Amino acid sequence: MLKENQGLLVIKKENKFYLSNFTGSGGYLLITSKKKYILIEGKYEKQAQEQCKEFSIIILKDKNFVQCLREICEKNDIEELIFEENEVVYSLYKEFKKLPLKLIESENLIENKRVIKRCDEIEAIKKSCDIAQKAIKDALDEFKINMSEKTLADNIERNAKKLGVEKIDFIIVVSGKRGALPHGRPTDKKIELGELVTIDFGCIYKGYHSDITRTYGIGEVNLKLKEIYSIVKEAQQLGVSMIKPEINAKEIDKAVREYIKNRGFEEYFVHGLGHGIGIEGHEKPFLNEYESNVLKAGMVLTIEPGIYIPELGGVRIEDTILVTNNGCEILTTISKEFEEIGLC
């Protein structure tokens, strides 16, 4: 809650969208206890009129931004300016220092508010997840052995666009030995019999992200790969089963990490267990061994353990999950049972 003499300056694109519904890449928000302003170039005026109904629109024109900011603050008796410290470049900060205002740095002020999703945000994330997993399912129906990673990835993207996504966030398709690359991008490599293929896909619907990962066998795979798959699936299910309000995310990461360690694969789980998801594909809360984040109902996050063995391959399984009052709801519902594809 802002004091009467305070103004909040918002620069980060995702935070501007969260607070005003503005989707343009430029502009600034200035929020006071009594009034809200959006400061933009003229090219964004019509867009701001349509998207930012509660905001007074200020066109910068010949005035530079800092001069305009000064005038608005004087008009509203603003004495303290709160700004996003991670978004202000040093040259702009030097200009701020010339203003007759007390500067207050804030880190993650709006991001912390974004952690608990509104009902409309949850619905958009659910729709984004539905599109992502249907796009994968439909692409797998078209899959043929010796199809390239790129072709499979292109088919997933094409399906998602047909289903109405605004934008593809990312796509990972890695097979065989390349499965040991947690963030490997699809290549012209052929997906062959006896390999695993990992698909990690996220898209954006009405400004909100999805994230899902599944790993499949291409025909019959060897016992070692099946063992790795089984361990990752059990570890992932353990993590999901622990999700509930008031648990520290670090505890979930520790339990899953210990499970994989006890099965002899500790050194091959090389990333955090998960992350929040919403307006950004990776946002608070983060689930890893370093950060303490207590889960609350309304958070949306991923659980995505993986095992990656050089010269052999890898497995990752990931769901997007909503924390509820009594536990959780899994938003990505494609089966996690081991499945062999490409046999027909």
Secondary structure by P-SEA (a helix, b strand, c coil): cccccbbbbbccaaaaaaccccccccbbbbbcccbbbbbbcccaaaaaaaccccbbbbbbccccaaaaaaaaaaaacccbbbcccccccaaaaaaaaacccbbbbbccccccccccccaaaaaaaaaaaaaaaaaaaaaaaaccccccaaaaaaaaaaaaaaaccccccbbbbbccccccccccccccccccccbbbbbbbbbbcccbbbbbbbbbbcccccaaaaaaaaaaaaaaaaaaaaccccccaaaaaaaaaaaaaaacccccccccccccccccccccccccccbbbbbcccbbbbbbbbcccccccbbbbbbbbbbccccccccccccccccccccc
